[in-house]
Amino acid sequence: MSSRVYSVFVKLNVLSLFVVTVAGGCGNGGNGASSAGGTTTAAGGSPSTSGGTTGTATSCVVLQCPSSVASSSDGTKLVAASNGCANSGYICTSSDSGATWTQTIAPLQKWHSVTSSSDGTNLVAVAYGDCIYASADSGATWTQRAVPAYWNSVASSSDGTKLVAATISGIYTSADSGATWTYANAVGGVSVASSSDGTKLVKATLSDVLMSSDSGATWTRTMANPDADNSGFYWVSVASSSDGTKLVAVSRGCVCTSSDSGATWTHNCDLSTSSDNSSWWQFAASSSDGTKFVAAANSGIYTSSDSGATWTQTAAPQQEWTSVASSSDGTKLVATGNTPPSAVGYIYTSSDSGATWTQRL
């Protein structure tokens, strides 16, 4: 089980309908990076903006416990984050489709999720038990954009203006690239996704998938976990097409798709990811038109070219994959994973919709 999912699960009964923040402001960065401490807030407030980072970027050699990856629309600019396992992780970027990587000056944190605008310029990263940070220059510099909380996931509109971020006890939205945030919903999530205009949002809790068609102002439950009778099965990731019509959601045991903004769903709970059915899904991503889906498990990566009607296991090694991202046309893919028990991370890319893969880190 990934550390991201495990930490969410064990704290579910501890945190109720308020955002639990971490006293003392945001953490101080490694690699020469530093940030000013933020203030804390309860649910219903607007997290403040403060702080920045300074330092020198270095070559990214390895990611320990990589947790999230995001891609620009053309698949050229990539960003990957790690939670550092027992320590703290860092954020790396690539401007050549993953051929080379640079460790940014973002502070060392338990990074859980990253998102990118379509041009790869505006990046946002959330840290579990710490702050939200944003970059307006493809990761060259970072600014603290929200107070400490148990942030799980973040998603962005195409232009990077509208954002949605999830804690396990609430949803926050921003309409100004993260400068200010609005507490939108008291039901938190483990994963969020956004349409290109930021109007249609989808979030997964451990037990449900919910939709919003008004930028997070209101939410409607669209699907419970099809394996909810099995306590070991829960939602872990959701993804959306650009228009918010076609969706893919993965739980530990199922891959589910929708072609009508979540009004109806097709369940595939028989797509076993290992011969003994002992592995589970970790992450999903979608092409812009929602025709091509990609889903990562802890033993392989699967793709679909028909909006989830059929799935094919790719040539990616059968390893513990933790995150995957797609270019707009679904041709360029990037995936992160771990090598247990050492938790040494790796990054693979594909330029042919998953037919072949190249290890980059």
Secondary structure as UniProt FT lines:
FT   HELIX           3..10
FT   TURN            11..14
FT   TURN            23..24
FT   TURN            31..32
FT   TURN            43..44
FT   STRAND          58..59
FT   STRAND          66..71
FT   TURN            73..74
FT   STRAND          78..82
FT   TURN            85..86
FT   STRAND          91..94
FT   TURN            97..98
FT   STRAND          102..103
FT   STRAND          111..116
FT   TURN            118..119
FT   STRAND          123..135
FT   TURN            138..139
FT   STRAND          143..156
FT   TURN            158..159
FT   STRAND          163..167
FT   TURN            168..169
FT   STRAND          170..174
FT   TURN            177..178
FT   STRAND          182..185
FT   STRAND          191..194
FT   TURN            196..197
FT   STRAND          201..204
FT   STRAND          208..212
FT   TURN            215..216
FT   STRAND          220..224
FT   TURN            226..229
FT   TURN            231..232
FT   STRAND          235..240
FT   TURN            242..243
FT   STRAND          247..251
FT   STRAND          255..258
FT   TURN            261..262
FT   STRAND          266..268
FT   TURN            275..276
FT   STRAND          281..286
FT   TURN            288..289
FT   STRAND          293..297
FT   STRAND          301..304
FT   TURN            307..308
FT   STRAND          312..313
FT   STRAND          320..326
FT   TURN            328..329
FT   STRAND          333..339
FT   TURN            340..343
FT   STRAND          344..350
FT   TURN            353..354
FT   STRAND          358..359
//
